[in-house]
Amino acid sequence: MSKPEKPKKTNKNTTSSMKYMGLVSAIGIDLAACTLGGFYLGSWLDKFLGGPGLWIAFGVLLGLLIGGVSVFMITKAVMGESDE
């Protein structure tokens, strides 16, 4: 009978760097998605309510604000996991 294989040790630096690569990707995707969502909301409001395009600017700014809050929450959660 052969001995059971020992689990391979994972390099902590590799795991940590992959975690932070994922964090950077999530931040970019999240900020872009929120900004685009704000743009489309503003565009819809502009067509619905009319105006010189101020609703689009409002939507983009709202999307950036929501994206910023979301990025803060994601970063806080990931940094909290790394402290443990």
N, C-alpha and C positions, 0 to 999 in steps of 0.2 A: 504494500500500500504506500502511496505517496503522501507526503505531508501536505496539509492544506496550505494554499498560497497565502502569504501575508499581504494585507492591503498595502498598496503603494502609498508612500508618503507624498503628500502634495506640498509643493513649494509654496510657503505662505506668501512670498513676494508675488508669485505668479497669480495666485488667487486674488490677492489684493489689487494688483494692477488690472486684472480682468473685471473686477468689481467696479473700479473707478472708470474704466472704459465704458462699461455699461451705464454708469451714472452720467457721463458726458453725453452719450448717445441719447439717453432718456431726456436729458435737459433740452437738447436741441430739437428733438422730435416734439416734445411737449410744448415748447415755446412756439415753434412753427405752427403746430396744429391749433393752438389757442388763438394765435394772431390771424390765421386764415379763417377760423370760425368767426372771429370778431369782424373780419372784413365782409364775410358773406352775410352776417347778421346786419351790419351797417348798410350793405348794398340792398338787402331786402327792405329795411326800414326806409331807405331813401326812395325806393320805388313806391312803397306803400304810403308814406307820408309826404313825399316830395321834398324838394329843397336843393340847395346848390352843392350837395355832396358832404355836408357836415355830418350826416349820419354815418357815412363811411369812416370818416376820421374818428368819430366817437366809438364806432365798433372796433376799429383797429386798436385804439387806446385801451378800450375795455378788455380786448383780447390779450394785449400785452400785460395789463395789470393782473388778470386772472392767471396768465402764464407765469408771471413772476412769483405770485403767491404759490402756485403749484410747484415751481422749481424750488422755492424755499422749503416747502413741506417734504419734497422728495429728498433734498439734500440733508435736511434735519434727520429724516428717518434713516438714511444710509449712514450718516456720521454717528448716529446713536447706536447702530449695530456694530460699528467698528470699535466703539469704546468698551464694549462688553468683553 
